Amino acid sequence: MNKLILALTFLLAPFFSQADLWDLVDVKPPKIDRGYAFDCGVGASHYYAKLGSLTSQTNDLQTLHGMCIPLMEAHITQRINSERASDSCFSGVGSFTSTWTGSWYNVSASHQYKDWRGACSDTATGSDTVISTPILTDLRTCPHDDYPEYTQPRFDNEDDPEMVTSCFNPETANLLDSCKANSGYLYISVPVTVESGCYALPDGSICKYDAVDIGGGNQAYSMDLEGDCYTDELPDIDGDEEDVPADENDNCTAWGTGLICPENPDDVCSDDAQGNRSCPEGCGTMNGVFACIDNDTDSDGIPDYLDPDVDGDGIKNEDDLDSDGDGKDDPIDNSKGNGSTTVNVDVDMSGVISKLEEIRKGQNETSVELKKKPTPELAGFWESQYEEGVSGMFEEKMTEIKATPLFKVMGDFNPSMGSGSAPPMSFCFNFGAGMNLGCSTLKLDPRVIPFIKMFLLIVAAFTARRIIFGG
């Protein structure tokens, strides 16, 4: 029954794309164990920076501090890279060392830097690990032992955002979410800050977006239709969406150094023979409105893909040798020549071709006549006994053949059936001397004759159909 309900949910989901995703996705309770919650941090007497919260079922101090070491190394690497960004001696963070002091781990990283004399020297920078007092609490993890496929945690407790409230199956979420090309969020107008990241849609779907080039040095987030933000560890895309046209009747608006313009997809997209639609790069559905994003090279308020004069020099693009507006004529492709420009010249070669055809015919013609049949002047090597061939031989001997007893027997098998009564069925089998087998009579019921005629007519009809139509 549950499988039928899930299948019905899959079928109905496209018609309720604005419904909350988590009203459709089945969730299960998390696994709960007793353990210790604690924080990892770096600091000294005058400052403290929290790096993250962890949980463990042990309260052994050294074990807990050891769990913080990877967070410490990442923090130190980021800090040193920032401090030494302009240092010509710096070539990156070297190896890490971790020393247990009995109360904390001292984590340090080696690297080179430019000292006060201007020479490149080795140094090491360390930071203490600080952990808050471990607190015995409920550790909530996914999956529950009874639901092994529900591997991903949900965090929807407003009072405690880090609490795992339930577990879900990521495959189900991927099937039911709105991370689809027809969702209205193929592009999002959030300023680009990361190459790839996850963004939450209004219905709760979490979709992967990639930064793509849309021309003129502009970038936008385009939905990765094969992405999976429920299992992949990707950064969150932060920031507020910029204003975009509300519908296709709006005008173009500024977008970075270019423009975003509402469009009718039928005007800019094309369909192939299989009905698959292809749209130009930079065009897609954004917040429910189909729009195209492009550069505006001459800043005339018309995007380049619509501008008949991209560089604004008064010469149409198709006639302009400097269509990109950089002040120089566009380069000519000479890749097919040997460093020289290729020029196509039309030359009339019809006279030469006619003369060559005349020579070809003269070589093939000859005054010698080819004899294909015998003539009276041509004599063979032997004389033929039957001058008229096989047909003449049969005509000459047919009279003698018809007089033989065998021919008489063959004639008996051709009875006349035109009278409506049973034909005579008496046959004599006289095949000549020594082979006279006498005569016999085949008796047939007269009622059989109409059926024989009917059978012959049916066979004739089928034969005629086969001759006319084939098959």
WOJO-V262000 format. One record per residue. N is the residue number from 0. SS is DSSP state (A for helix, B for strand, O for the rest). PHI is phi in whole degrees, 0 to 359 (none if undefined). Layout:
# WOJO-V262000
n:N ss:SS phi:PHI
n:N ss:SS phi:PHI
This chain:
# WOJO-V262000
n:0 ss:O phi:none
n:1 ss:A phi:298
n:2 ss:A phi:295
n:3 ss:A phi:295
n:4 ss:A phi:296
n:5 ss:A phi:296
n:6 ss:A phi:297
n:7 ss:A phi:296
n:8 ss:A phi:298
n:9 ss:A phi:299
n:10 ss:A phi:290
n:11 ss:A phi:274
n:12 ss:A phi:305
n:13 ss:A phi:301
n:14 ss:A phi:275
n:15 ss:A phi:231
n:16 ss:O phi:295
n:17 ss:O phi:273
n:18 ss:O phi:292
n:19 ss:O phi:295
n:20 ss:A phi:303
n:21 ss:A phi:280
n:22 ss:A phi:277
n:23 ss:O phi:256
n:24 ss:O phi:279
n:25 ss:O phi:285
n:26 ss:B phi:235
n:27 ss:B phi:233
n:28 ss:O phi:291
n:29 ss:O phi:280
n:30 ss:B phi:280
n:31 ss:B phi:240
n:32 ss:B phi:234
n:33 ss:B phi:277
n:34 ss:B phi:194
n:35 ss:B phi:241
n:36 ss:B phi:253
n:37 ss:B phi:205
n:38 ss:B phi:249
n:39 ss:B phi:260
n:40 ss:B phi:202
n:41 ss:B phi:239
n:42 ss:B phi:175
n:43 ss:O phi:218
n:44 ss:O phi:293
n:45 ss:O phi:253
n:46 ss:O phi:206
n:47 ss:B phi:210
n:48 ss:B phi:234
n:49 ss:B phi:282
n:50 ss:B phi:261
n:51 ss:B phi:162
n:52 ss:B phi:253
n:53 ss:B phi:229
n:54 ss:B phi:226
n:55 ss:B phi:202
n:56 ss:O phi:270
n:57 ss:O phi:250
n:58 ss:O phi:249
n:59 ss:O phi:292
n:60 ss:A phi:299
n:61 ss:A phi:294
n:62 ss:A phi:297
n:63 ss:A phi:296
n:64 ss:A phi:298
n:65 ss:A phi:297
n:66 ss:A phi:292
n:67 ss:O phi:272
n:68 ss:A phi:302
n:69 ss:A phi:302
n:70 ss:A phi:292
n:71 ss:A phi:296
n:72 ss:A phi:298
n:73 ss:A phi:296
n:74 ss:A phi:296
n:75 ss:A phi:295
n:76 ss:A phi:301
n:77 ss:A phi:298
n:78 ss:A phi:293
n:79 ss:A phi:293
n:80 ss:A phi:301
n:81 ss:A phi:289
n:82 ss:A phi:291
n:83 ss:O phi:256
n:84 ss:O phi:301
n:85 ss:O phi:259
n:86 ss:O phi:275
n:87 ss:O phi:294
n:88 ss:O phi:279
n:89 ss:O phi:286
n:90 ss:O phi:237
n:91 ss:O phi:114
n:92 ss:O phi:285
n:93 ss:O phi:271
n:94 ss:O phi:283
n:95 ss:B phi:259
n:96 ss:B phi:231
n:97 ss:B phi:233
n:98 ss:B phi:237
n:99 ss:B phi:274
n:100 ss:O phi:264
n:101 ss:O phi:102
n:102 ss:O phi:232
n:103 ss:O phi:201
n:104 ss:B phi:264
n:105 ss:B phi:262
n:106 ss:B phi:252
n:107 ss:B phi:224
n:108 ss:B phi:227
n:109 ss:B phi:270
n:110 ss:B phi:196
n:111 ss:B phi:262
n:112 ss:B phi:210
n:113 ss:B phi:267
n:114 ss:O phi:278
n:115 ss:O phi:293
n:116 ss:O phi:270
n:117 ss:O phi:90
n:118 ss:O phi:269
n:119 ss:B phi:273
n:120 ss:B phi:231
n:121 ss:B phi:270
n:122 ss:B phi:211
n:123 ss:B phi:221
n:124 ss:B phi:242
n:125 ss:B phi:236
n:126 ss:B phi:218
n:127 ss:B phi:279
n:128 ss:B phi:271
n:129 ss:B phi:238
n:130 ss:B phi:232
n:131 ss:O phi:289
n:132 ss:O phi:298
n:133 ss:O phi:300
n:134 ss:B phi:246
n:135 ss:B phi:290
n:136 ss:B phi:207
n:137 ss:B phi:276
n:138 ss:B phi:264
n:139 ss:B phi:254
n:140 ss:B phi:226
n:141 ss:O phi:239
n:142 ss:O phi:267
n:143 ss:O phi:287
n:144 ss:O phi:302
n:145 ss:O phi:277
n:146 ss:O phi:226
n:147 ss:O phi:294
n:148 ss:O phi:276
n:149 ss:O phi:269
n:150 ss:O phi:267
n:151 ss:B phi:256
n:152 ss:B phi:276
n:153 ss:B phi:247
n:154 ss:O phi:239
n:155 ss:O phi:229
n:156 ss:O phi:263
n:157 ss:O phi:294
n:158 ss:O phi:285
n:159 ss:O phi:224
n:160 ss:O phi:299
n:161 ss:O phi:268
n:162 ss:O phi:276
n:163 ss:O phi:283
n:164 ss:O phi:265
n:165 ss:B phi:198
n:166 ss:B phi:234
n:167 ss:B phi:220
n:168 ss:O phi:271
n:169 ss:A phi:297
n:170 ss:A phi:296
n:171 ss:A phi:294
n:172 ss:A phi:298
n:173 ss:A phi:296
n:174 ss:A phi:285
n:175 ss:A phi:261
n:176 ss:O phi:285
n:177 ss:O phi:260
n:178 ss:O phi:279
n:179 ss:O phi:233
n:180 ss:O phi:296
n:181 ss:O phi:264
n:182 ss:O phi:282
n:183 ss:O phi:90
n:184 ss:B phi:230
n:185 ss:O phi:298
n:186 ss:B phi:238
n:187 ss:B phi:236
n:188 ss:O phi:265
n:189 ss:B phi:273
n:190 ss:O phi:305
n:191 ss:O phi:285
n:192 ss:O phi:233
n:193 ss:O phi:226
n:194 ss:O phi:292
n:195 ss:B phi:216
n:196 ss:B phi:195
n:197 ss:B phi:247
n:198 ss:B phi:224
n:199 ss:B phi:271
n:200 ss:O phi:276
n:201 ss:O phi:302
n:202 ss:O phi:272
n:203 ss:O phi:95
n:204 ss:O phi:294
n:205 ss:B phi:246
n:206 ss:B phi:245
n:207 ss:B phi:273
n:208 ss:B phi:233
n:209 ss:B phi:244
n:210 ss:B phi:284
n:211 ss:B phi:236
n:212 ss:B phi:281
n:213 ss:B phi:246
n:214 ss:B phi:98
n:215 ss:O phi:65
n:216 ss:O phi:79
n:217 ss:B phi:271
n:218 ss:B phi:230
n:219 ss:B phi:215
n:220 ss:B phi:275
n:221 ss:B phi:248
n:222 ss:B phi:295
n:223 ss:O phi:271
n:224 ss:O phi:292
n:225 ss:O phi:259
n:226 ss:O phi:285
n:227 ss:O phi:216
n:228 ss:O phi:270
n:229 ss:O phi:270
n:230 ss:O phi:238
n:231 ss:O phi:285
n:232 ss:O phi:268
n:233 ss:O phi:234
n:234 ss:O phi:291
n:235 ss:B phi:283
n:236 ss:O phi:272
n:237 ss:O phi:258
n:238 ss:O phi:120
n:239 ss:O phi:268
n:240 ss:B phi:289
n:241 ss:O phi:280
n:242 ss:O phi:293
n:243 ss:O phi:231
n:244 ss:O phi:305
n:245 ss:O phi:281
n:246 ss:O phi:202
n:247 ss:O phi:288
n:248 ss:O phi:271
n:249 ss:O phi:285
n:250 ss:O phi:272
n:251 ss:O phi:293
n:252 ss:B phi:233
n:253 ss:B phi:295
n:254 ss:B phi:214
n:255 ss:O phi:61
n:256 ss:O phi:263
n:257 ss:B phi:232
n:258 ss:B phi:225
n:259 ss:B phi:241
n:260 ss:B phi:232
n:261 ss:B phi:293
n:262 ss:O phi:219
n:263 ss:O phi:273
n:264 ss:A phi:302
n:265 ss:A phi:293
n:266 ss:A phi:275
n:267 ss:A phi:242
n:268 ss:O phi:255
n:269 ss:B phi:224
n:270 ss:B phi:248
n:271 ss:O phi:274
n:272 ss:O phi:296
n:273 ss:O phi:270
n:274 ss:O phi:86
n:275 ss:O phi:278
n:276 ss:B phi:269
n:277 ss:B phi:235
n:278 ss:O phi:243
n:279 ss:O phi:299
n:280 ss:O phi:297
n:281 ss:O phi:94
n:282 ss:B phi:249
n:283 ss:B phi:176
n:284 ss:B phi:274
n:285 ss:B phi:230
n:286 ss:O phi:54
n:287 ss:O phi:87
n:288 ss:B phi:242
n:289 ss:B phi:282
n:290 ss:B phi:212
n:291 ss:B phi:236
n:292 ss:B phi:245
n:293 ss:B phi:205
n:294 ss:B phi:285
n:295 ss:O phi:236
n:296 ss:O phi:301
n:297 ss:O phi:263
n:298 ss:O phi:55
n:299 ss:O phi:260
n:300 ss:O phi:84
n:301 ss:O phi:243
n:302 ss:O phi:296
n:303 ss:O phi:303
n:304 ss:O phi:289
n:305 ss:O phi:250
n:306 ss:O phi:279
n:307 ss:O phi:289
n:308 ss:O phi:228
n:309 ss:O phi:300
n:310 ss:O phi:268
n:311 ss:O phi:69
n:312 ss:O phi:264
n:313 ss:O phi:86
n:314 ss:O phi:247
n:315 ss:O phi:300
n:316 ss:A phi:306
n:317 ss:A phi:290
n:318 ss:A phi:255
n:319 ss:O phi:265
n:320 ss:O phi:281
n:321 ss:O phi:236
n:322 ss:O phi:290
n:323 ss:O phi:269
n:324 ss:O phi:70
n:325 ss:O phi:267
n:326 ss:O phi:87
n:327 ss:O phi:234
n:328 ss:O phi:296
n:329 ss:O phi:297
n:330 ss:O phi:293
n:331 ss:O phi:263
n:332 ss:O phi:281
n:333 ss:O phi:253
n:334 ss:O phi:295
n:335 ss:O phi:271
n:336 ss:O phi:256
n:337 ss:O phi:262
n:338 ss:O phi:83
n:339 ss:O phi:241
n:340 ss:O phi:287
n:341 ss:O phi:270
n:342 ss:O phi:241
n:343 ss:O phi:271
n:344 ss:O phi:239
n:345 ss:O phi:274
n:346 ss:O phi:238
n:347 ss:O phi:280
n:348 ss:O phi:254
n:349 ss:A phi:296
n:350 ss:A phi:295
n:351 ss:A phi:294
n:352 ss:A phi:297
n:353 ss:A phi:298
n:354 ss:A phi:294
n:355 ss:A phi:295
n:356 ss:A phi:292
n:357 ss:A phi:295
n:358 ss:A phi:295
n:359 ss:A phi:298
n:360 ss:A phi:294
n:361 ss:A phi:296
n:362 ss:A phi:287
n:363 ss:A phi:275
n:364 ss:O phi:275
n:365 ss:O phi:211
n:366 ss:O phi:273
n:367 ss:O phi:277
n:368 ss:O phi:276
n:369 ss:O phi:275
n:370 ss:O phi:271
n:371 ss:O phi:255
n:372 ss:O phi:232
n:373 ss:O phi:294
n:374 ss:O phi:233
n:375 ss:O phi:303
n:376 ss:O phi:285
n:377 ss:O phi:264
n:378 ss:O phi:249
n:379 ss:O phi:276
n:380 ss:O phi:272
n:381 ss:O phi:214
n:382 ss:O phi:264
n:383 ss:O phi:272
n:384 ss:O phi:285
n:385 ss:O phi:243
n:386 ss:O phi:296
n:387 ss:O phi:271
n:388 ss:A phi:80
n:389 ss:A phi:294
n:390 ss:A phi:297
n:391 ss:A phi:294
n:392 ss:A phi:298
n:393 ss:A phi:293
n:394 ss:A phi:298
n:395 ss:A phi:291
n:396 ss:A phi:262
n:397 ss:A phi:298
n:398 ss:A phi:299
n:399 ss:A phi:294
n:400 ss:A phi:294
n:401 ss:A phi:295
n:402 ss:O phi:273
n:403 ss:O phi:280
n:404 ss:A phi:301
n:405 ss:A phi:299
n:406 ss:A phi:296
n:407 ss:A phi:297
n:408 ss:A phi:298
n:409 ss:A phi:297
n:410 ss:A phi:292
n:411 ss:A phi:295
n:412 ss:O phi:271
n:413 ss:O phi:235
n:414 ss:O phi:289
n:415 ss:O phi:275
n:416 ss:O phi:237
n:417 ss:O phi:270
n:418 ss:O phi:275
n:419 ss:O phi:89
n:420 ss:O phi:251
n:421 ss:O phi:297
n:422 ss:O phi:286
n:423 ss:O phi:293
n:424 ss:O phi:240
n:425 ss:B phi:259
n:426 ss:B phi:234
n:427 ss:B phi:247
n:428 ss:B phi:253
n:429 ss:B phi:251
n:430 ss:O phi:258
n:431 ss:O phi:107
n:432 ss:O phi:300
n:433 ss:O phi:81
n:434 ss:O phi:226
n:435 ss:B phi:270
n:436 ss:B phi:263
n:437 ss:B phi:84
n:438 ss:B phi:244
n:439 ss:B phi:219
n:440 ss:B phi:241
n:441 ss:O phi:259
n:442 ss:O phi:264
n:443 ss:O phi:239
n:444 ss:O phi:293
n:445 ss:O phi:304
n:446 ss:O phi:287
n:447 ss:A phi:285
n:448 ss:A phi:301
n:449 ss:A phi:300
n:450 ss:A phi:292
n:451 ss:A phi:296
n:452 ss:A phi:297
n:453 ss:A phi:299
n:454 ss:A phi:297
n:455 ss:A phi:296
n:456 ss:A phi:294
n:457 ss:A phi:295
n:458 ss:A phi:298
n:459 ss:A phi:296
n:460 ss:A phi:297
n:461 ss:A phi:296
n:462 ss:A phi:296
n:463 ss:A phi:297
n:464 ss:A phi:298
n:465 ss:A phi:293
n:466 ss:A phi:293
n:467 ss:A phi:281
n:468 ss:A phi:260
n:469 ss:O phi:79
n:470 ss:O phi:92
